[in-house]
Every structure is written in C-alpha cells, then in structure tokens.
Amino acid sequence: MEDRKRFILFTIIKEHIRSKIPVGSNVLVEKYNLEISPATVRNIMADLENDDLIIQPYTSAGRIPTEKAFRFYVNSFFPELGDDNIGKVLKKKEANELSSSLKDLDEFGFKKTAKLIADISDSAVFWAFNQNNLYYTGISNLLKQPEFHQTGSILDISIVIDQMDEIINDIFEDTQMKTSVLIGSSNPFGDFCSTVLSKYKIGKKKGLFGILGPLRMDYEKNVSLVNYIFNKINK
C-alpha cells in the first residue's frame, strides 16, 4: 500500500478508536493538519472503500474501518510491540498500580490485576486459573460501548457471558503461550468483538487471561498490556 493511502487509513482507524464515531474527510484534514484537500482525502477514502478497508455505516456519515482494516493495522505493529511499550500507552500512576498488583502471582493478585486492566482498557477482562476456574470483570464496560447499545448487540454480549466458561474451555489447550489478537470472525467470543489474550504457566499450573472489547478497541494499548502482564508472570 502506498504511504499516503496507508497514512489516511491508519489515521481513520486511530480517530475512530478515539472518537467512537464515523470519521469524515473534513475532520481528518482539519484535526490532523493534512496538507491535502478534503476532496483528495475523499478520493483516497473511495479507494479504501473499494479495497474493503472502510465502509460508510449509513448515508451522509463518515467512514469506519472494517475487520480487514483492523487486521492490517494490528499486523503493522504487532511483531515489534513488546512490554517496554507500556510506558507509552499508560499514565505513570496506572503503570505503577499494574506493577504493584503483579507482585503477588496468585489468584488474589491476578483478580486485582484483572480489575485494573478492565479500568485501564475500558473493556471486559477474563482470567482462567487452570481450565475450570474462571473470573471475569468489566462487563459493564462492554455494555456502555456505542456498538453494543442496540438490543441485538446486548443479546450477543449476554450470550457471550452465559457461554464464557464453555468458550474458555474450548480454547484453553490450543491457546499458545504468547500474546494473540483475535479479531472479528476469528474471535471465539463472537464476530462483533475482538480479544487480546495469552496463556501462561507457573510451576505446573496454567492460566489464561485476556481483554474482550469491540472491534474498535485500542489494540496498541491492549496488546501492550497483555504483553507486559505475560512477561511479568513469566519472568
């Protein structure tokens, strides 16, 4: 993908993640001080639509990224994003609290960590201590996201909650001991959301934790969080 087209796509993605609403050409030009006209941006956006990377959710709206776009975006930074990125995506107080919560590598410490992650990521967090002991928190964070305000979406979230034990049980053994990003159709929790997760091992005990949010989740922050926690546990 040519640099300008890639830049416009990534700017749309970042602005949509931040604003939670469709992004228009005028917003991009004015907010990001682009040295190109709104008409030029619209032409690039038309190309991105033809490539199935953005869509117009309704008439007269701006554009939102597709699942394909989020995959392309995550793949652009995922291999290089280590836990040393945590200082770039978290406030100092948040990073200190997270580090403190991980001093106790036991169920109590992990539950405390899960609550912190839910607050920081504004998403839901699940933590499986071995295969049959599941804890989750932050479900209200999911329900307040604009994507999930419609009745059908609320029903989808309710089904996920009801089936979470079964889903975790199904993916536990196959999940690798590294950070994985499961977007949309590849996400066992539902194609309407995404998950960043990892499995770890302490002695003979295995665990699995992850962040569950909308397709519009802040992938850079959430991948950094999961990488950081995984490396702290497995140091």
Backbone bond lengths (Angstrom), bond angles and torsions (degrees), N, CA, C in turn:
res aa  C-N    CA-C-N  psi(-1)  N-CA   C-N-CA  omega(-1)  CA-C   N-CA-C  phi
1 M - - - 1.458 - - 1.531 109.33 -
2 E 1.327 116.80 133.71 1.451 120.14 179.69 1.524 110.35 -63.78
3 D 1.340 115.57 152.61 1.462 121.15 -171.25 1.524 113.42 -58.50
4 R 1.340 117.78 -43.93 1.464 120.11 -176.35 1.522 111.22 -66.49
5 K 1.304 115.93 -40.65 1.465 120.68 179.08 1.535 110.53 -65.09
6 R 1.312 115.11 -42.75 1.466 120.84 177.90 1.531 110.43 -62.80
7 F 1.326 116.15 -42.62 1.460 120.55 179.66 1.525 111.29 -61.17
8 I 1.321 116.96 -45.66 1.471 120.99 179.39 1.525 110.27 -62.63
9 L 1.326 117.17 -43.44 1.472 120.15 179.31 1.524 110.81 -60.78
10 F 1.327 117.01 -49.16 1.462 120.33 -177.55 1.534 111.36 -66.21
11 T 1.324 116.57 -32.49 1.461 119.95 176.87 1.526 110.36 -67.91
12 I 1.320 116.98 -40.94 1.470 120.94 175.49 1.525 110.04 -60.20
13 I 1.329 116.72 -45.68 1.465 121.03 -179.18 1.525 110.67 -60.72
14 K 1.329 116.89 -49.45 1.465 120.40 -177.71 1.521 111.80 -64.70
15 E 1.319 117.24 -39.11 1.459 120.54 179.02 1.523 111.04 -69.70
16 H 1.323 117.59 -37.72 1.463 120.64 177.84 1.528 111.14 -66.88
17 I 1.337 116.94 -40.55 1.463 120.71 176.25 1.520 110.43 -59.47
18 R 1.333 115.75 -41.60 1.463 120.67 -177.19 1.532 112.24 -74.15
19 S 1.347 116.55 -47.24 1.467 120.78 -171.58 1.524 113.73 -87.55
20 K 1.322 117.14 -24.22 1.466 123.81 -178.94 1.529 113.17 70.89
21 I 1.329 117.31 11.07 1.467 120.83 -179.33 1.532 109.64 -129.20
22 P 1.346 117.55 163.84 1.465 120.29 176.03 1.524 111.38 -57.60
23 V 1.324 115.74 150.53 1.467 121.59 -174.24 1.522 109.66 -111.83
24 G 1.335 116.22 129.19 1.458 121.67 179.81 1.518 112.29 -102.14
25 S 1.312 116.39 164.10 1.468 121.71 -177.14 1.525 112.01 -64.11
26 N 1.339 116.78 -40.06 1.464 119.63 -179.65 1.524 112.04 -63.18
27 V 1.314 116.07 -38.75 1.471 120.48 178.01 1.522 110.34 -61.17
28 L 1.322 115.99 -44.45 1.465 120.23 -179.21 1.526 110.89 -61.58
29 V 1.326 116.58 -46.72 1.466 120.59 -176.92 1.524 111.32 -65.37
30 E 1.342 116.15 -45.61 1.463 120.06 -174.80 1.528 112.28 -76.28
31 K 1.312 117.22 -44.56 1.462 119.81 -175.39 1.517 112.45 -72.85
32 Y 1.318 116.72 -35.96 1.463 120.38 -175.58 1.528 112.59 -104.69
33 N 1.330 115.60 11.39 1.472 121.03 175.37 1.534 112.37 49.48
34 L 1.317 115.31 46.93 1.462 119.77 -179.36 1.524 110.48 -70.69
35 E 1.294 115.74 140.72 1.468 120.48 -178.75 1.526 111.41 -92.11
36 I 1.319 114.43 34.72 1.460 121.41 175.04 1.531 107.62 -135.00
37 S 1.307 116.85 159.77 1.462 120.69 -175.73 1.526 111.49 -80.47
38 P 1.347 117.66 158.99 1.457 120.77 174.32 1.531 112.03 -56.24
39 A 1.334 116.79 -34.08 1.471 120.24 179.30 1.524 110.89 -64.19
40 T 1.329 116.67 -40.95 1.467 120.39 177.78 1.523 110.53 -65.44
41 V 1.333 115.67 -41.02 1.469 120.05 177.40 1.525 109.87 -61.48
42 R 1.325 116.75 -41.89 1.477 119.90 179.69 1.525 111.10 -63.03
43 N 1.324 117.14 -36.94 1.472 120.31 177.09 1.528 111.01 -63.71
44 I 1.332 115.50 -41.67 1.472 119.69 178.16 1.526 109.89 -66.44
45 M 1.313 115.80 -40.37 1.462 119.73 178.86 1.527 110.63 -63.78
46 A 1.326 117.28 -35.50 1.470 120.49 176.64 1.531 110.26 -62.80
47 D 1.328 116.58 -40.65 1.474 120.33 176.47 1.524 110.82 -63.38
48 L 1.322 116.37 -41.31 1.469 120.68 179.59 1.528 110.90 -65.37
49 E 1.331 116.28 -34.89 1.469 120.08 175.37 1.522 110.45 -65.38
50 N 1.308 116.83 -42.83 1.470 120.90 178.80 1.524 111.47 -62.65
51 D 1.335 115.99 -28.01 1.467 121.08 178.61 1.525 112.31 -87.83
52 D 1.341 116.73 5.87 1.474 122.71 -179.77 1.528 112.39 60.91
53 L 1.332 116.58 34.99 1.461 121.38 -179.96 1.530 112.30 -103.08
54 I 1.322 116.83 -22.72 1.464 121.06 173.73 1.525 108.32 -139.74
55 I 1.327 115.36 156.47 1.458 120.77 177.36 1.530 109.24 -137.75
56 Q 1.318 114.82 160.20 1.465 121.41 174.04 1.528 106.76 -100.94
57 P 1.332 118.37 109.75 1.473 120.62 -173.48 1.519 113.67 -65.49
58 Y 1.327 116.87 -28.42 1.463 120.09 176.36 1.527 108.76 -159.32
59 T 1.310 116.18 163.11 1.464 122.11 -175.51 1.530 111.28 -57.07
60 S 1.333 115.49 138.65 1.478 123.59 178.26 1.525 113.00 69.89
61 A 1.328 117.58 11.12 1.463 120.19 177.61 1.521 109.88 -94.56
62 G 1.316 115.72 167.49 1.450 120.79 170.60 1.520 108.96 -74.80
63 R 1.319 116.85 -157.09 1.460 121.06 -176.86 1.533 110.83 -117.89
64 I 1.333 115.01 152.44 1.457 120.39 174.50 1.524 108.82 -126.08
65 P 1.327 117.80 150.56 1.461 120.67 -179.77 1.527 111.38 -69.92
66 T 1.307 115.98 150.96 1.461 121.97 175.08 1.527 109.93 -92.82
67 E 1.311 115.20 172.34 1.465 120.22 174.94 1.527 110.22 -56.34
68 K 1.313 116.57 -41.03 1.467 121.63 178.72 1.524 110.95 -59.32
69 A 1.329 116.99 -40.04 1.463 121.79 179.96 1.523 111.04 -66.22
70 F 1.339 116.17 -43.62 1.461 119.19 179.63 1.535 110.93 -63.77
71 R 1.314 116.95 -37.55 1.475 119.90 176.87 1.527 110.69 -62.43
72 F 1.330 115.79 -45.37 1.458 120.62 179.80 1.526 110.32 -61.76
73 Y 1.315 116.16 -41.99 1.464 122.42 -179.97 1.527 110.96 -63.43
74 V 1.320 117.21 -49.48 1.463 120.90 -179.17 1.526 111.11 -63.64
75 N 1.323 116.98 -41.84 1.468 120.11 179.88 1.524 112.42 -63.71
76 S 1.337 116.52 -22.28 1.465 119.79 -178.18 1.519 112.70 -72.83
77 F 1.356 117.05 -26.19 1.464 118.78 -179.05 1.526 114.33 -122.21
78 F 1.308 117.40 -15.19 1.467 120.93 -170.21 1.530 114.37 -56.88
79 P 1.319 120.25 -47.65 1.480 119.12 -175.57 1.520 113.86 -62.17
80 E 1.335 117.05 -28.87 1.455 120.45 -174.77 1.526 113.65 -97.07
81 L 1.333 118.45 -6.07 1.460 121.02 -172.26 1.525 110.54 -86.85
82 G 1.317 117.03 102.11 1.458 121.42 -179.52 1.509 111.84 -98.48
83 D 1.341 116.91 -178.60 1.457 120.50 -178.14 1.523 111.91 -71.73
84 D 1.349 117.76 -12.67 1.462 120.10 177.13 1.530 111.37 -71.41
85 N 1.318 116.73 -6.73 1.465 121.01 177.44 1.521 111.99 -80.46
86 I 1.329 116.93 -6.50 1.465 120.96 -172.68 1.524 111.60 -59.96
87 G 1.341 116.70 -36.03 1.460 120.23 -179.68 1.507 113.31 -68.64
88 K 1.330 116.96 -19.17 1.463 121.07 -179.57 1.530 112.34 -86.07
89 V 1.318 116.64 -23.68 1.468 119.76 -175.10 1.531 113.41 -108.40
90 L 1.346 117.12 -11.10 1.460 120.42 -179.95 1.520 111.18 -119.96
91 K 1.320 115.70 151.12 1.454 120.63 170.97 1.528 108.00 -70.46
92 K 1.316 116.58 156.35 1.464 120.85 -176.82 1.522 111.53 -58.17
93 K 1.342 116.85 -41.06 1.467 120.83 179.83 1.525 110.60 -62.63
94 E 1.336 116.83 -42.41 1.468 120.71 179.68 1.525 110.89 -63.56
95 A 1.339 116.40 -43.54 1.463 120.60 -179.94 1.520 111.04 -63.67
96 N 1.326 117.21 -39.67 1.468 121.08 179.11 1.523 111.42 -66.49
97 E 1.333 116.76 -42.36 1.467 120.95 178.93 1.525 110.87 -63.71
98 L 1.327 115.88 -40.32 1.463 120.31 -179.63 1.519 110.39 -65.99
99 S 1.311 116.68 -44.00 1.463 121.16 179.15 1.522 110.70 -62.49
100 S 1.332 117.02 -40.61 1.466 121.75 -179.87 1.520 111.96 -65.71
101 S 1.333 116.54 -38.99 1.465 120.36 -178.22 1.525 111.99 -67.25
102 L 1.330 116.64 -23.04 1.465 120.67 -177.55 1.524 113.29 -93.01
103 K 1.331 116.56 9.80 1.462 119.22 176.23 1.522 110.64 -70.79
104 D 1.335 115.68 -29.40 1.470 120.81 177.87 1.523 108.84 -104.98
105 L 1.324 116.07 104.01 1.468 120.10 -178.54 1.521 109.94 -87.19
106 D 1.328 115.01 62.90 1.458 121.57 177.98 1.525 108.07 -135.94
107 E 1.319 116.39 -178.45 1.460 119.82 -175.39 1.522 112.12 -61.28
108 F 1.329 117.19 -38.78 1.461 120.66 179.31 1.526 110.50 -63.42
109 G 1.331 116.52 -46.29 1.459 120.70 -179.98 1.519 112.17 -64.11
110 F 1.331 116.27 -38.38 1.457 120.18 -179.00 1.531 111.66 -70.18
111 K 1.327 116.93 -36.42 1.465 120.04 177.24 1.530 110.27 -66.08
112 K 1.328 116.04 -40.27 1.463 120.53 176.55 1.529 110.36 -62.50
113 T 1.335 115.27 -41.52 1.458 120.86 178.17 1.524 111.03 -63.99
114 A 1.332 116.60 -41.99 1.465 121.16 -179.83 1.527 111.26 -59.67
115 K 1.328 116.84 -41.85 1.466 120.52 179.22 1.524 111.06 -64.77
116 L 1.330 115.92 -39.64 1.461 120.19 177.93 1.526 110.88 -64.18
117 I 1.329 116.54 -44.17 1.464 120.78 -179.70 1.524 110.17 -62.57
118 A 1.330 116.84 -41.06 1.468 120.68 179.17 1.524 110.43 -60.27
119 D 1.329 116.86 -42.26 1.461 120.93 179.22 1.526 111.41 -67.33
120 I 1.330 116.45 -44.21 1.464 121.22 -176.30 1.529 111.17 -68.50
121 S 1.320 115.99 -41.69 1.468 120.56 -175.82 1.521 113.14 -87.45
122 D 1.332 116.70 -13.14 1.464 122.20 -175.79 1.529 110.25 56.72
123 S 1.324 115.33 38.61 1.468 121.96 -177.93 1.526 109.25 -136.10
124 A 1.308 116.71 -177.99 1.457 121.82 173.79 1.526 108.74 -89.46
125 V 1.326 116.15 150.69 1.462 121.59 179.20 1.515 108.50 -132.21
126 F 1.316 116.86 134.43 1.465 121.29 174.46 1.521 108.88 -118.53
127 W 1.340 115.00 150.77 1.466 120.29 179.27 1.523 107.57 -144.88
128 A 1.302 115.67 115.91 1.460 121.34 178.87 1.526 109.18 -101.78
129 F 1.330 116.19 116.10 1.455 121.47 176.53 1.529 106.80 -92.42
130 N 1.318 116.33 101.97 1.460 121.66 -166.26 1.530 107.40 64.03
131 Q 1.283 117.43 -172.87 1.460 119.09 -168.46 1.517 114.29 -81.68
132 N 1.318 117.19 -21.80 1.471 118.43 -172.22 1.523 114.22 -120.82
133 N 1.302 117.13 24.15 1.466 120.58 179.27 1.522 107.66 -133.71
134 L 1.328 116.26 96.42 1.465 121.66 -171.20 1.524 112.35 -110.16
135 Y 1.330 114.67 136.38 1.468 121.83 174.29 1.524 107.97 -127.41
136 Y 1.315 117.28 137.30 1.462 118.86 174.37 1.519 110.12 -143.09
137 T 1.333 115.08 154.42 1.455 121.81 -176.66 1.533 109.16 -150.76
138 G 1.320 116.81 163.82 1.466 120.64 176.64 1.514 115.23 82.74
139 I 1.330 117.74 17.44 1.474 119.64 179.56 1.526 110.95 -61.21
140 S 1.324 116.66 -33.78 1.474 119.68 178.88 1.522 111.13 -63.18
141 N 1.335 117.39 -27.62 1.467 120.37 176.56 1.523 111.36 -63.27
142 L 1.336 115.88 -37.79 1.460 119.87 177.46 1.518 111.16 -66.97
143 L 1.312 115.65 -45.57 1.459 120.20 -174.11 1.525 112.82 -66.47
144 K 1.325 117.73 -21.85 1.466 119.18 -179.76 1.534 112.32 -89.42
145 Q 1.337 117.84 -6.23 1.458 120.12 178.23 1.531 109.42 -70.02
146 P 1.325 118.30 138.29 1.476 120.30 -176.07 1.521 113.94 -58.70
147 E 1.338 117.05 -29.72 1.470 119.85 179.33 1.527 112.27 -62.10
148 F 1.332 115.51 -25.99 1.459 119.82 -172.26 1.530 113.21 -107.69
149 H 1.317 117.54 18.38 1.468 120.62 -178.95 1.523 112.50 -79.12
150 Q 1.337 116.97 -22.96 1.459 119.71 -178.78 1.526 110.50 -74.23
151 T 1.322 115.24 151.72 1.466 120.82 -175.55 1.517 112.20 -56.18
152 G 1.331 116.91 -43.81 1.462 120.00 -178.97 1.510 112.57 -63.36
153 S 1.330 116.30 -37.50 1.455 120.77 179.92 1.519 111.25 -69.46
154 I 1.339 116.03 -38.70 1.467 119.79 177.01 1.523 109.88 -62.08
155 L 1.321 116.40 -38.65 1.462 121.07 177.05 1.520 110.23 -63.20
156 D 1.344 117.06 -42.04 1.467 120.95 177.97 1.525 110.91 -58.61
157 I 1.334 116.48 -45.94 1.460 120.95 179.81 1.531 110.28 -62.70
158 S 1.336 116.29 -40.77 1.468 120.46 179.76 1.522 111.12 -61.94
159 I 1.324 116.40 -40.29 1.470 120.82 178.57 1.518 110.55 -64.62
160 V 1.340 116.48 -41.15 1.465 120.75 178.24 1.524 110.47 -59.40
161 I 1.332 116.27 -45.79 1.468 120.63 -179.85 1.521 110.54 -61.52
162 D 1.336 116.19 -45.03 1.466 120.70 -179.41 1.530 112.24 -63.53
163 Q 1.328 116.58 -32.15 1.460 120.69 -174.61 1.537 113.29 -104.24
164 M 1.324 117.04 9.30 1.461 119.66 -173.61 1.523 112.51 -60.01
165 D 1.329 117.13 -42.14 1.470 120.16 178.33 1.522 110.76 -57.78
166 E 1.321 115.72 -45.58 1.468 121.04 -178.31 1.526 111.08 -65.82
167 I 1.342 116.05 -41.92 1.470 120.09 -179.87 1.520 110.74 -63.79
168 I 1.347 116.24 -46.67 1.475 120.69 178.62 1.518 110.63 -60.04
169 N 1.306 115.95 -42.57 1.468 120.64 179.30 1.530 111.21 -60.73
170 D 1.335 116.70 -38.59 1.466 121.45 -178.44 1.527 112.37 -69.95
171 I 1.337 116.73 -35.62 1.469 119.06 -174.12 1.525 113.65 -98.56
172 F 1.322 117.91 -8.53 1.463 121.42 -170.57 1.524 112.38 -56.37
173 E 1.321 116.96 -54.59 1.465 119.84 -174.58 1.520 112.70 -69.27
174 D 1.317 117.31 -32.42 1.470 120.47 -175.93 1.527 113.27 -84.00
175 T 1.335 116.80 -14.70 1.465 119.44 179.19 1.522 109.87 -71.34
176 Q 1.329 116.29 131.42 1.462 120.56 -177.28 1.520 111.36 -82.46
177 M 1.324 115.08 159.84 1.463 120.37 -179.89 1.527 109.34 -85.20
178 K 1.296 113.99 67.65 1.454 123.33 176.05 1.521 106.90 -165.00
179 T 1.308 116.78 170.12 1.457 120.72 178.82 1.525 110.44 -75.54
180 S 1.325 116.01 129.55 1.460 122.08 177.53 1.524 109.57 -125.38
181 V 1.317 116.34 146.22 1.465 121.72 177.19 1.521 108.05 -117.63
182 L 1.327 116.15 118.89 1.466 122.29 -178.26 1.529 108.22 -112.39
183 I 1.330 115.76 110.88 1.453 121.42 -171.72 1.532 111.57 -109.85
184 G 1.334 115.33 127.83 1.460 119.99 172.18 1.510 114.85 54.27
185 S 1.317 116.64 -115.20 1.462 121.90 -173.96 1.519 113.72 -64.38
186 S 1.334 118.01 -18.21 1.472 120.38 177.89 1.525 111.65 -93.73
187 N 1.326 116.81 2.51 1.458 121.81 -175.80 1.535 110.22 -94.55
188 P 1.330 118.63 119.68 1.471 120.73 -177.57 1.527 113.66 -66.19
189 F 1.334 117.24 -16.04 1.462 120.46 179.99 1.528 112.13 -83.78
190 G 1.334 117.31 -10.31 1.460 120.35 178.74 1.506 111.84 138.33
191 D 1.337 117.03 145.61 1.457 120.30 -175.97 1.525 113.08 -77.37
192 F 1.322 117.48 0.26 1.459 122.24 179.00 1.529 112.07 -93.98
193 C 1.331 117.05 3.04 1.459 119.81 -177.27 1.531 110.61 -147.67
194 S 1.308 115.96 178.18 1.463 121.67 -179.99 1.523 109.77 -133.35
195 T 1.317 115.81 159.06 1.460 122.08 -178.89 1.522 109.95 -136.91
196 V 1.322 115.85 136.35 1.467 121.95 168.76 1.522 105.54 -113.74
197 L 1.320 118.22 121.18 1.460 120.50 -172.98 1.520 112.37 -145.18
198 S 1.319 115.18 167.45 1.459 120.64 176.65 1.529 109.27 -157.98
199 K 1.319 115.46 154.02 1.456 122.15 174.29 1.518 108.33 -110.08
200 Y 1.325 116.91 148.81 1.458 121.52 -179.24 1.537 109.65 -138.03
201 K 1.314 115.67 170.92 1.458 120.70 178.72 1.517 109.26 -140.39
202 I 1.330 116.21 128.83 1.457 122.83 174.22 1.524 107.34 -122.82
203 G 1.310 116.67 109.55 1.463 119.64 -173.21 1.514 109.73 63.89
204 K 1.315 116.23 -122.82 1.461 120.57 178.27 1.528 112.09 -97.36
205 K 1.317 117.01 -1.99 1.457 120.85 -176.47 1.525 111.27 -96.26
206 K 1.326 114.96 134.59 1.461 121.34 177.30 1.529 109.57 -109.29
207 G 1.297 115.09 148.41 1.457 120.47 177.02 1.514 110.72 -139.19
208 L 1.313 115.79 165.19 1.459 121.65 -178.56 1.530 107.80 -142.00
209 F 1.327 116.79 129.92 1.455 119.57 178.24 1.522 109.63 -137.08
210 G 1.324 115.65 155.84 1.457 117.82 -179.17 1.513 112.96 -167.28
211 I 1.324 114.27 165.16 1.468 123.38 177.79 1.523 108.00 -110.71
212 L 1.316 115.71 128.28 1.467 121.77 -178.55 1.526 108.96 -115.99
213 G 1.335 116.54 122.73 1.456 120.18 -178.69 1.510 111.60 -150.76
214 P 1.326 116.98 -173.90 1.470 120.82 179.26 1.519 110.68 -71.34
215 L 1.328 117.21 168.29 1.468 120.46 174.24 1.527 110.35 -56.28
216 R 1.308 116.70 -26.36 1.450 123.19 -178.00 1.530 112.52 -84.64
217 M 1.311 119.13 13.33 1.458 120.58 -178.38 1.535 111.06 -59.54
218 D 1.316 116.32 159.60 1.463 122.14 177.58 1.534 107.53 -81.61
219 Y 1.323 116.02 90.16 1.461 121.00 -173.55 1.523 112.57 -62.87
220 E 1.319 117.03 -40.23 1.467 119.14 -178.24 1.526 110.63 -62.17
221 K 1.324 116.38 -45.22 1.466 119.86 178.54 1.523 111.25 -65.16
222 N 1.330 117.03 -46.21 1.458 120.40 -174.73 1.525 113.03 -69.70
223 V 1.326 117.20 -37.54 1.460 120.18 175.05 1.524 109.81 -65.26
224 S 1.326 116.85 -40.84 1.470 120.70 178.08 1.527 110.57 -62.23
225 L 1.337 116.87 -41.92 1.466 121.14 178.31 1.520 112.06 -61.23
226 V 1.319 116.12 -49.83 1.471 120.07 -177.57 1.528 110.72 -66.60
227 N 1.327 117.52 -40.93 1.463 120.42 175.88 1.529 111.13 -58.67
228 Y 1.326 115.62 -45.67 1.462 121.44 -177.65 1.525 110.89 -61.90
229 I 1.328 116.72 -47.40 1.468 120.93 -178.93 1.516 110.86 -65.23
230 F 1.341 116.18 -45.25 1.457 120.21 179.52 1.526 111.24 -57.39
231 N 1.324 116.96 -45.42 1.458 120.73 -177.93 1.521 112.13 -70.64
232 K 1.321 118.21 -31.77 1.465 121.55 175.60 1.525 111.11 -66.61
233 I 1.334 115.85 -41.47 1.467 120.09 -179.18 1.521 110.49 -70.59
234 N 1.306 116.52 -36.87 1.473 120.75 -173.65 1.526 113.61 -99.88
235 K 1.327 117.00 17.17 1.469 119.43 -178.13 1.520 111.79 -67.80
